[in-house]
Amino acid sequence: MSRASRGIDPVASGGIARALRYLWRVPLLAWHVLVDLPLVLLLLSPLTRGLRIGGKRLDHHLVNLWSGGLLRVFGLRVRRFGTPLDGAVVFVANHVSWVDIVVLHSQRMMGFVAKREIAGWPVVGWLAARGETIFHQRGSQESLGGVLHEMLARLRAGRSVGVFPEGRTRDGREVGPFHARIFLAAVEASAPVQPVALRYGAGGDAQTRVAFQPGESFAGNFLRLLGEPAHAVEVHFLAPILPGDADGRRRIAECARERIVAVMQAPTSPAGSRDRE
């Protein structure tokens, strides 16, 4: 017997469930921002910068933990497939929402290339700046040149960079074309490129719900996702494209996109995942 036949309004029921999720998650979010975040910042002092835990830098470990905690506030549970490379790597991923950055930071510290508007977003913008984000003014060739120069400097210094080669968020229904120029830094630094596929929900069935809706602002997306049902998040670290595997930045872009699309189109995920929250 359906809910409608039992006299239960599914719209009203969904509204009650959403209200209950807000009732639970808003206090958790407040605690995570007002209590956990200051504690993390206190530990990110110059005195602790050189400390390591299990071979990982303390500041990177704290970024991983805080990002994972924020995902749990939103009811997102990460399942990781594959292993992120160490050292100087260009990580490239499909892009649907601001959540993508948090998901990747929960797994591996990387300085993202992101649009300059993010710097003005509440909480997330400030955190992005603290997370070594390289801000880019879209449409500006001068800005892009500066971004590529900074990416190259970081890679040569043994640090990793994360980019979204589509250049903007998508609606979750498809992976857009990858802009080849952003791969120039990897070619110049002879650094590996590791594609990363991000799928929300079982088999990606929540991809369009997590994505920005038409005309939706950051604040609107943030508040809507805070009331969404819990979802799994699949993070697939795929086979890297090593220097010499592909000829030139355009072929690297095509190869990276092909590997991500193959995962996004797969009906189920492979075995061997690990829950990493």
N, C-alpha and C positions, 0 to 999 in steps of 0.2 A: 504494500500500500504506500503510495507516494505521500509526501508531506502535504501537497495540495488537497488530496482526498481525505486526509485526516484533519483538515481545517487549519493547517499551519502555513502561514504566509512565508514563503522562502525568502522574499525580499526583507521582511521584518526580521526573520531569523538571522539572515546574513548581517543586518545592521546591528543586531544585539551582539553577535560574535565579534564584529569589528570593534564595537564599543568596549567589550571586555578585553580585547587585545590591547587597546589604548590604555585601559585602566591598569594593565599589568606592565606594559612596555614603557610608558612615559616616565614613571619613576625610575625604572632601570636605566633609561637613557640619561636622565638627570644625574643619577649616581655616577654613571660611566664618564660623563663629561665634567662634572663638578668635583668628583672625588678621585676616581681612577686616573683621569688625565693629569691633574696637578701632581700626583704621586709619580707618574711616569716622567713628567718634566723635571721633577726634583732629581731623579736618577740619571737624567741626561745632562749632567754637569760636565765641564771639562775634566774634572777629577776622575770620572768614571768612563770617559770615552775610550780608553785603551783596554778596559776590562773585557774578558771573554767568558762565555758560559758554554761548555761543550764545544769549543772551537769557534763559536759564533760571537761576534761583537755584541756587547750588552745592549747598545742602543738599537741595533737591528733586531735583537730578540724582543725588546720592549715594544717596538713598532709592530712586530708579528703578533704579540700577545694582545695589544690594545686593539688592533684591527680585528682580530678574531673575536674579541669581546663585543665590539660594535656589531658585528654580524649576528652574534647570538641575540643581542637586543632586538634585532629585526626578524628573528626567527629563522635565520639562514644558517644551514649546517653544511660545512664544506666537505666534499669528498675529493681527494686528490688522486689523480692518475699520473704516473710517471714522476720524474724527479727533476727539479730545476737545476741547471748547471751552476757551478761555482765560478767566481772570478768575473772577468770582463765579458759580459754577454748582452746582446740586444734581445730582450723579450718582446714579442709582438703578439697581440691578441685582438680578437673581435671586440666590438664596443657597442654596448646598449645603454649603459647608465653609469652614473657616478659610483655606483656600488662596485663596478669592475675594479677600480683602483684599490678599494678596501679589501676585496677578495684577494687580489694579487699580493698586496702588502701583508696579508695574513700568512702567506706562504714563503715570501722571499722579499727582502729589502731591495728596492730598485728605484732610481730617480726617474719619474715619469715625465714625458713630454705631454703637456696639457694646454688647453686653450687658456688665454690670460683671464677670461671671465671667471674661471674657477677661483682665482685668488680672492675675489670679493664675496664668495659664498660663505655663509655663516658656518663656523666650526670646521667644515670640510676644507674650505679655502686656506684657513690658518694651518690646519694639519698638513695640507698638501705642501705648503711652503716649508714646514718643518721636515717633511719627508723628502727633501731634496728635489722637488719638482722643478722642471725646466718649463717656464711659461712661454707660450708662443702666441703672437698676435696673428690670428688667421687672416690670410690674404696679403700679408706683408712679406715680400721677398727678403727684405733686410732682416726681419725677425727670424725667418727660417734659416738664413745664413748664420745668425748668431746661435740658433738652436743646434745646428749641425756642428758648429765649432765647439760648443760646450759638450755635446755628446762625444765627439772625438777625443776631447781632453779627458773626459771621465773614463772612457774605455782604455785609453793609453795608460791611465793611472790604476787600472785593474778593477774599476767599479762597473756596475751593471746599470743598464738603462731600460726602461719600459716604454713602448710606444703603441699607439693604436693607429695602424697605417690607413684605416678607412678615412681618417681625418675628422670624423664626427660620429656622434652616436647614431644608431639605426633603430628601426622599429622592432627588431628582434626576429623578423621573418626571413631575413637573408643576410649574408655577409657581403658587404660592398667591395668594390675594387680597392686594391692596396696601392697607395701612392709610392712609386719606386724611389723618389728622391730621398725619403727619410732613411733608406737603407745605405746611403752613401757613407755614413760614418762607420758602419760595420765593415764595408769594403775597404775604406782607408785604414782602419785600425786592424784589419785582418782578424776580426772578432766573430765568434759564432753567433748565429741567429737562432733562437729557440721559439718556435710557434707555440702559442698557448690558446686552447679553445675553452671558452667559458659558456657553460650551459646551465640555465636556471630551471629547476624542477626536474621531475623524472623524464629523462629523454628530451629535455628542453621545452616541456609543455608550459613552463611559466615564463618563457623568454619574452613574450610580448607584454606580459603583465609587469615585469620588472622594467622594461624599456620606458622611456619618456613617451607619454601620450601626446597626440597633436596639440600644440599650444601649451603644454604643461611646463611650468617653471621648475627650477630646482627645488624650491620650497614645497611646491605641490607634489612633486614626485617623492620627496623625502617623507612628507606626512602620509601620503597614500601608502607607501611601502611599509611604514611603521604599523599600519593597521592590517596588512595583508596576512593571509594564513602562512604558516611555516612552510619553507621550501628547502629542498636540497640544492646545493650549488656544486656542480662538477667542474673541477679545474684540471684540464688535461695538458700536462707538460709533454709536448710531442718531441719526436726525434729532431735534434738540432740540424741546422744547415751549417756545416763547417766550412771554413775558408777553402776554396777550391772545389766544393761540391757543386756549385752553380756559378755560371759565368756572368758576372755583372749584376748590378743592383736590380735591374728589371726582372731577371730570371729568379733572383732570390725572393723578390716580392711575390712573384707568381707561385713559386714553390711553397712559400710559407702559407699563402692563402689556400692553396690546394689541400694542404694537410689539415688546416683548421676546418675547411668546408667538409672534408671527409668525415670528421668527427661530428659536426653539427647535423649532418644528414643521416648519420647512423641511427637506427631505431632504438638501440639499447647501448649501454656502455660496457666496455670490456671488464673482465674480472681483474682483481688485483688492486682495487682502490684502497686508500687509507683515509679514515676520517681525520681531518685536520682542522680543528676549530680554533 
